[in-house]
Amino acid sequence: MLLSEVIKYPILTEKTYGLMEKGIYTFAVSPKTHKIEIKKAVEFIFNVKVEKVSIINIDKKPKRVGRFNGFTNSVKKAYVYLAQGNSINLFPQDPSVEQELKTKEVEAESAKTKKASDAEKRAAEKIAAKNIKSTKANTSASTPKIRVRKVADK
């Protein structure tokens, strides 16, 4: 089995957080793997020294959702004991990721300010158009129009 397929995901609960402080990490693993494969996979993926591995098979449990009966999934857990001084960072803070987040925030802020400035420009154009209309109405009211009627001959 490929080493990348051995470990499915880390199990993160209150109990496992307490164990992480002691150097014990918990992973859900493929049901077909054994201790030696798990040890090799953890050492290869995380570049740490593993002392021992304990495995627990958790069977499926019957569950009921409304009127439907079913089962939860069965899981194979692996408790990985690391050598003294080794640790696994399950929540890496990559500087490039942080930088990407900052650039996205800056772009979002610039987009907001651009939208605001566009809205201000549109509002100013509307006000200017209203002022032009009102000045036309005022000038036409001050100068009366003279209408000449044509009288038909009888």
N, C-alpha and C positions, 0 to 999 in steps of 0.2 A: 504494500500500500504506500502511496506517496505521502511524504512527511507533511505536506500542506493539507492533506485530507484527514489526518489523524485527529487534530484538535478542531472541534467545531466552533466553540465560543467559550469565553470565561464565564463562570457562574458568580454573579455579584449579589450577595445578600449580606445581612448584618453579621451572620456567622462567618462567612468567608472574609469579610473585611477584618474581623478580629483575628482570623488565622493568617491573613496577609502580613500583619505586624510581626508574627512569629516566623515568617518565611515559608508559609505553606500556602500554595495557590491551588485553586479549584477550577477544573475545566470540564466541560462536557465533551466527550470524545466519541469517536465512531464505535459502534457496538462490536465491530470485528477486530479491534486492536488489542494489543496486550501491553504489559508494563514496559518491555524493552523498546517497543516502537514509540510509546508515549515519551519515554525518557529521551530517546534520540531526537524526536520532533521538538520537544521543548528546548533542548540544548542547541539545536540547529536554528530554530526560529528566534529565540530570545537571547542567544549567546550567554548562557549561564551554566553553572555546574549543578547538576541534579544529584542529590544523595539517594533518595528513594521515591517510589511511586506506590500509592495505594489506590485500589480500584473498588468501586461500589456499583453494583447494578441495581437500579431502581425500577421496579416493575410498574406496569401500567395499572392505574387505579380506576375503578368504575365511577363515573360521574354522570349526573343527570342535569340536563338543561331543559327546563320546562317539562314537557312530556316525552322528550327524547332521551334515551339511554345511550351512553357512549363510554369511552375510556380516555384517560390522559395518555400522553406519549410516554413510552419507557425511555429511560436515559441511562447512559453509562457515565459515571463521574470518576474523575481521576484527581486525587489529592497529590500534588507534586511538592516534595520537600526539597528546598534548595539548600546548597552548601552555605556555610557561614559567610556573610559579606556580600552575597549575591541577592539581587532583587529584580523584579520584573515591573516595568512601568506600563501599566495597562491603560493609562490616560496620558499619552505623550503630548507635550506642548511643543510642536514643531514651529520654529521661528517663521518658516515660509508660510505656514497656515495662518499664523497670527498676522503676518504682513498682508496676506490676501484678505483677511477679514477687515483689517483697517482700510485697505484700498476700497473694498466694497462699501464700507460705511461712508468714506469720503465721497465716493461716487453718488451714493444715495442722498447725502446732504447737498451736493452740488445740483443734483436733479431737482430737489425740493426748492432750492433757491432760484433755479432757472424757471421752474413752473411759477413761482411767486412773482418773479420779475416779468414773465410773459403775461400773467394776469394783471399786473399793474399797468403794463403797456396797453393792453386791451381796454382796461377801464379808462385810462387817460384818453385813448382814441374816441371812446364813446362820449366822454364828457366834452371833448373838443367838437365832435360832431353835433352834439346838442347845443353847444354855444353858438356854432355857426348857424344852425337852424333858427335859434332864438334871435340872433342879430339880423338875419334876413327878415324875419317876421316883424321886428321892431323897425327896420328901415322902410319896409313896405307900408307900415301903418303910418309913419310920419309923412310920407309923400303920397298924397291921395292920387289915385288913378282917375284919369278923365276918360270917360267913355263917350264916344260919339255914336249917336244912333242914325242910321240911315232911314230916311223917310221915303216911303214909296209914293210915286206919282199917282194921282187919281184921274 
